[in-house]
């Protein structure tokens, strides 16, 4: 149970929520473990299968408190809101901003600056933690070039140029990604990022991790009332969750890439966990996918100190926190969107 930004977040599947007067009662095995006043809440997010009492649902609807249900894997299930309350004003603000090239560029810049900052610090941490096992000179050079790309991204006024800067920085980052693989080098060599289909073991893992992360981001956006299909940087296409792709940019390296590297370096995945198709596509086996998801779920339970909020949050909550900050910015409660910049 965690209260964050006027949102009550329930991540334990066995927690049951009920109403007692003006308080939410949190119980486990019919034993009360906590109480939270209703009057200062804006939303409740529950990942538990134990459920919520009808009385609490009704109270939330009357008070315009959004009640959102998600699966334990982070997939959005449903949201309960009152008849007079909806997200039309928030979504109208989102659509207006998305249709304004200048405002879209401002949001896109923040997403990309967050991505470049985090990518750079993944590289910097490797030089600090493993100075005798990596090519520090090469990594420092690439880190400096990514820092220059961040400076350029702050000063441009064209979204196509921003996309170009992001693409070049991503190429730089992946040019040294193999340096970050410290174990099983023969079976997990990385030379270039490829997808649709992935052509080697590392790319297969990256693609799968990005799919899981994109799903988390889309669910988080749904949960706070934003339209995951209307983005600021990624262009609109039928069925493409553009805003989810925008939001996940700053989280790719620190959530997905670090997780993949950890799996390889800790030998939690090995060569036999992959199959190669006739077209050259490399995929995880069914058993390996199950293990990958299991480890992913455990990673989401680990905590970090959010740099903007200054509070400890689970990694699995991070997309939701960023979606909430984005919604507050669109509503005008925050002057600018603060991307997650992690060290």
C-alpha positions as CSV (number, residue, x, y, z in Angstrom):
1,X,0.0,0.0,0.0
2,X,1.4,3.4,-1.0
3,X,-0.1,6.9,-1.1
4,X,1.5,9.0,-3.8
5,X,0.4,12.3,-5.4
6,X,-3.1,11.9,-3.8
7,X,-3.4,8.4,-5.2
8,X,-3.7,5.3,-3.2
9,X,-1.7,2.5,-4.9
10,X,-2.4,-1.1,-3.9
11,X,0.2,-3.5,-5.2
12,X,-0.4,-6.5,-3.0
13,X,-2.9,-9.0,-4.5
14,X,-4.4,-10.0,-1.2
15,X,-5.5,-6.6,0.0
16,X,-9.2,-5.9,0.2
17,X,-10.6,-2.4,0.3
18,X,-13.8,-1.4,2.1
19,X,-15.5,1.7,3.5
20,X,-15.9,2.7,7.1
21,X,-17.5,6.2,7.4
22,X,-15.1,8.6,5.5
23,X,-12.2,6.2,5.5
24,X,-10.9,3.4,3.3
25,X,-10.1,0.3,5.3
26,X,-7.3,-1.9,3.9
27,X,-7.6,-5.5,5.0
28,X,-5.7,-8.7,4.5
29,X,-7.1,-12.1,5.6
30,X,-10.0,-10.1,7.3
31,X,-7.4,-8.2,9.4
32,X,-7.3,-4.4,9.1
33,X,-3.8,-3.2,8.3
34,X,-4.4,0.4,7.5
35,X,-6.8,3.3,7.0
36,X,-6.8,6.2,4.5
37,X,-9.2,9.2,4.6
38,X,-11.2,9.6,1.5
39,X,-11.4,13.4,1.5
40,X,-7.9,14.0,0.1
41,X,-7.7,11.3,-2.5
42,X,-8.0,11.8,-6.3
43,X,-7.6,8.2,-7.4
44,X,-7.2,4.6,-6.2
45,X,-5.2,2.1,-8.3
46,X,-5.6,-1.6,-7.3
47,X,-3.6,-4.5,-8.5
48,X,-5.3,-6.9,-6.1
49,X,-7.7,-9.7,-7.0
50,X,-9.3,-9.6,-3.5
51,X,-11.4,-6.7,-4.6
52,X,-13.2,-3.6,-3.5
53,X,-16.5,-3.3,-1.6
54,X,-19.6,-2.0,-3.5
55,X,-20.0,0.7,-0.8
56,X,-16.5,2.0,-1.5
57,X,-17.2,1.9,-5.2
58,X,-20.3,4.1,-4.7
59,X,-18.5,6.5,-2.4
60,X,-15.7,6.9,-5.0
61,X,-18.2,7.6,-7.7
62,X,-20.0,10.2,-5.6
63,X,-16.8,12.0,-4.7
64,X,-15.3,11.8,-8.2
65,X,-12.5,9.6,-7.1
66,X,-11.2,7.5,-9.9
67,X,-11.0,3.8,-9.1
68,X,-8.8,1.9,-11.4
69,X,-8.2,-1.9,-11.6
70,X,-5.1,-3.5,-13.1
71,X,-3.8,-7.0,-13.4
72,X,-0.8,-8.1,-11.4
73,X,1.2,-8.0,-14.7
74,X,0.2,-4.3,-15.0
75,X,-2.4,-4.6,-17.7
76,X,-5.2,-2.1,-17.5
77,X,-8.6,-3.8,-16.7
78,X,-11.2,-1.2,-15.9
79,X,-11.8,2.2,-14.4
80,X,-14.9,3.2,-12.3
81,X,-15.9,6.8,-12.2
82,X,-19.1,8.7,-11.3
83,X,-21.7,9.7,-13.9
84,X,-20.8,13.4,-13.8
85,X,-17.1,12.8,-13.8
86,X,-15.0,11.8,-16.7
87,X,-11.8,12.6,-18.4
88,X,-13.2,14.7,-21.2
89,X,-11.5,17.9,-20.0
90,X,-8.2,16.2,-19.6
91,X,-8.4,14.5,-22.9
92,X,-9.5,17.7,-24.7
93,X,-6.4,19.3,-23.2
94,X,-4.3,16.4,-24.4
95,X,-5.8,16.7,-28.0
96,X,-5.3,20.5,-28.1
97,X,-1.6,20.1,-27.1
98,X,-1.1,17.3,-29.5
99,X,-2.5,19.4,-32.3
100,X,-0.2,22.4,-31.5
101,X,3.2,21.8,-33.0
102,X,5.0,24.1,-30.5
103,X,3.5,22.5,-27.4
104,X,4.0,19.0,-28.9
105,X,7.6,19.8,-29.4
106,X,8.0,20.9,-25.8
107,X,6.6,17.6,-24.5
108,X,8.6,15.6,-27.0
109,X,11.8,17.4,-25.9
110,X,11.3,16.4,-22.3
111,X,10.7,12.7,-23.2
112,X,13.9,12.6,-25.3
113,X,16.0,14.6,-22.9
114,X,15.0,12.1,-20.2
115,X,15.9,9.2,-22.6
116,X,19.3,10.6,-23.4
117,X,20.1,11.4,-19.8
118,X,19.2,7.9,-18.7
119,X,21.1,6.3,-21.6
120,X,24.2,8.3,-20.7
121,X,24.1,7.3,-17.1
122,X,23.8,3.6,-17.9
123,X,27.1,4.0,-19.7
124,X,28.6,6.1,-17.0
125,X,27.7,3.6,-14.3
126,X,29.5,0.8,-16.3
127,X,32.7,2.9,-16.3
128,X,32.3,3.4,-12.6
129,X,31.4,-0.1,-11.5
130,X,33.5,-2.1,-14.0
131,X,36.5,0.0,-14.9
132,X,38.8,-3.0,-15.5
133,X,36.2,-4.9,-17.6
134,X,35.0,-2.3,-20.1
135,X,36.6,0.0,-22.6
136,X,36.3,3.1,-20.4
137,X,37.8,5.4,-23.1
138,X,35.3,4.3,-25.7
139,X,32.3,4.5,-23.2
140,X,33.4,8.0,-22.0
141,X,33.6,9.2,-25.6
142,X,30.1,8.0,-26.4
143,X,28.8,9.4,-23.1
144,X,30.1,12.8,-24.1
145,X,28.5,12.6,-27.5
146,X,25.2,11.8,-26.0
147,X,25.6,14.7,-23.6
148,X,26.1,17.0,-26.6
149,X,23.0,15.5,-28.2
150,X,21.1,16.5,-25.0
151,X,22.3,20.1,-25.4
152,X,21.2,20.1,-29.0
153,X,17.8,18.6,-28.2
154,X,17.1,21.5,-25.7
155,X,17.8,24.2,-28.3
156,X,16.1,22.9,-31.5
157,X,12.7,24.1,-32.6
158,X,11.7,21.4,-35.2
159,X,10.3,18.0,-34.2
160,X,11.9,16.3,-37.2
161,X,15.3,17.5,-36.2
162,X,14.6,16.2,-32.6
163,X,13.7,12.8,-34.1
164,X,17.0,12.9,-35.9
165,X,19.0,13.7,-32.8
166,X,17.2,10.9,-30.9
167,X,18.0,8.4,-33.7
168,X,21.7,9.4,-33.8
169,X,22.0,9.2,-30.0
170,X,20.3,5.8,-30.0
171,X,22.8,4.5,-32.5
172,X,25.6,5.8,-30.4
173,X,24.2,4.1,-27.3
174,X,23.8,0.8,-29.0
175,X,27.3,1.0,-30.6
176,X,28.7,0.4,-27.1
177,X,25.9,-1.8,-25.7
178,X,28.1,-4.9,-26.2
179,X,30.6,-3.5,-23.7
180,X,27.9,-3.7,-21.1
181,X,27.5,-7.5,-21.6
182,X,30.1,-8.9,-19.1
183,X,29.2,-12.6,-19.2
184,X,28.4,-15.2,-21.9
185,X,30.0,-13.0,-24.6
186,X,30.0,-15.8,-27.2
187,X,26.3,-16.5,-26.9
188,X,25.1,-12.9,-26.3
189,X,27.2,-10.8,-28.7
190,X,25.5,-7.5,-29.7
191,X,26.5,-5.6,-32.8
192,X,23.4,-3.6,-33.9
193,X,19.8,-3.1,-32.8
194,X,17.5,-5.0,-35.1
195,X,13.8,-5.8,-34.8
196,X,10.8,-7.1,-36.8
197,X,12.3,-9.7,-36.5
198,X,15.1,-9.7,-33.9
199,X,18.1,-11.6,-35.4
200,X,20.1,-12.5,-32.3
201,X,19.6,-13.4,-28.6
202,X,20.1,-9.9,-27.2
203,X,17.7,-8.3,-29.7
204,X,15.1,-10.9,-28.9
205,X,15.3,-10.1,-25.2
206,X,15.3,-6.3,-25.9
207,X,12.2,-6.6,-28.1
208,X,10.3,-8.6,-25.5
209,X,11.2,-6.3,-22.7
210,X,10.1,-3.3,-24.8
211,X,6.8,-5.0,-25.4
212,X,6.2,-5.5,-21.7
213,X,7.3,-1.9,-21.0
214,X,5.0,-0.4,-23.7
215,X,2.1,-2.4,-22.2
216,X,2.9,-1.0,-18.7
217,X,3.0,2.6,-20.1
218,X,-0.3,2.2,-22.0
219,X,-2.1,0.8,-18.9
220,X,-0.7,3.7,-16.8
221,X,-2.0,6.3,-19.3
222,X,-5.4,4.6,-19.4
223,X,-5.5,4.6,-15.6
224,X,-5.0,8.4,-15.2
225,X,-7.5,9.1,-18.0
226,X,-5.2,9.9,-20.9
227,X,-5.6,8.6,-24.5
228,X,-2.6,6.3,-25.1
229,X,-3.1,6.6,-28.9
230,X,-2.6,10.4,-29.1
231,X,1.0,11.2,-28.7
232,X,3.3,14.2,-29.1
233,X,6.4,12.7,-30.8
234,X,5.5,9.4,-32.3
235,X,3.2,9.9,-35.3
236,X,-0.4,8.6,-35.3
237,X,-1.2,5.3,-37.0
238,X,-4.2,3.1,-36.7
239,X,-3.7,0.8,-33.6
240,X,-0.5,2.5,-32.6
241,X,-0.3,3.7,-29.0
242,X,1.7,6.8,-29.7
243,X,1.6,8.4,-26.3
244,X,2.6,5.1,-24.6
245,X,5.6,5.0,-27.0
246,X,6.4,8.6,-26.1
247,X,6.3,7.9,-22.4
248,X,8.4,4.7,-22.5
249,X,11.3,6.5,-24.2
250,X,12.7,7.8,-20.9
251,X,12.3,4.4,-19.3
252,X,13.8,2.1,-22.0
253,X,17.4,2.1,-20.7
254,X,16.7,2.2,-17.0
255,X,13.9,-0.4,-16.9
256,X,14.2,-2.6,-20.0
257,X,17.9,-2.4,-21.0
258,X,19.2,-2.8,-17.4
259,X,16.9,-5.8,-16.9
260,X,18.1,-7.5,-20.0
261,X,21.7,-6.9,-19.1
262,X,21.1,-8.2,-15.6
263,X,19.5,-11.4,-16.9
264,X,22.5,-12.1,-19.2
265,X,25.2,-11.1,-16.7
266,X,23.7,-13.1,-13.9
267,X,23.3,-16.1,-16.3
268,X,19.5,-16.2,-15.7
269,X,19.1,-16.8,-19.4
270,X,21.4,-19.1,-21.5
271,X,21.8,-20.1,-25.2
272,X,19.3,-22.9,-25.1
273,X,16.5,-20.5,-24.1
274,X,16.3,-19.3,-27.7
275,X,15.1,-20.7,-31.0
276,X,15.8,-19.6,-34.5
277,X,13.1,-19.6,-37.2
278,X,13.5,-20.3,-40.9
279,X,13.4,-16.6,-41.7
280,X,16.3,-15.9,-39.2
281,X,14.1,-14.5,-36.5
282,X,15.3,-15.4,-33.0
283,X,12.7,-15.9,-30.3
284,X,12.7,-16.9,-26.6
285,X,11.3,-20.4,-26.0
286,X,8.0,-20.7,-24.2
287,X,9.7,-21.7,-20.9
288,X,12.2,-18.9,-21.2
289,X,9.4,-16.4,-21.8
290,X,7.7,-17.6,-18.6
291,X,10.9,-17.2,-16.7
292,X,11.5,-13.8,-18.2
293,X,8.1,-12.5,-17.1
294,X,8.6,-14.0,-13.7
295,X,11.9,-12.1,-13.2
296,X,10.3,-9.0,-14.7
297,X,7.5,-9.1,-12.1
298,X,10.1,-9.4,-9.3
299,X,12.1,-6.5,-10.7
300,X,8.9,-4.4,-10.6
301,X,8.7,-4.9,-6.8
302,X,12.1,-3.4,-6.2
303,X,12.2,0.2,-5.0
304,X,13.9,3.4,-6.1
305,X,13.9,7.0,-4.9
306,X,12.0,9.1,-7.4
307,X,14.2,12.1,-8.2
308,X,11.3,14.5,-8.7
309,X,9.1,13.4,-5.8
310,X,11.9,12.5,-3.4
311,X,9.9,9.4,-2.3
312,X,10.6,5.7,-2.6
313,X,8.4,3.9,-5.2
314,X,8.4,0.5,-6.7
315,X,9.8,0.3,-10.3
316,X,6.5,-1.1,-11.3
317,X,4.8,2.1,-10.2
318,X,7.2,4.3,-12.2
319,X,5.2,4.4,-15.5
320,X,2.0,5.2,-13.5
321,X,3.8,8.1,-11.6
322,X,5.1,9.5,-14.8
323,X,1.6,9.3,-16.4
324,X,0.2,11.0,-13.4
325,X,2.8,13.8,-13.7
326,X,2.0,14.1,-17.4
327,X,-1.7,14.4,-16.7
328,X,-1.1,17.1,-14.1
329,X,1.0,19.0,-16.5
330,X,-1.7,18.8,-19.2
331,X,-4.2,20.1,-16.7
332,X,-2.0,23.0,-15.8
333,X,-1.1,21.9,-12.3
334,X,2.6,21.6,-13.3
335,X,4.5,24.2,-15.4
336,X,6.4,21.5,-17.4
337,X,6.5,17.7,-17.6
338,X,9.4,16.3,-15.4
339,X,10.9,13.3,-17.1
340,X,12.4,10.6,-14.9
341,X,16.1,11.3,-14.8
342,X,17.7,8.5,-12.9
343,X,21.3,8.1,-11.5
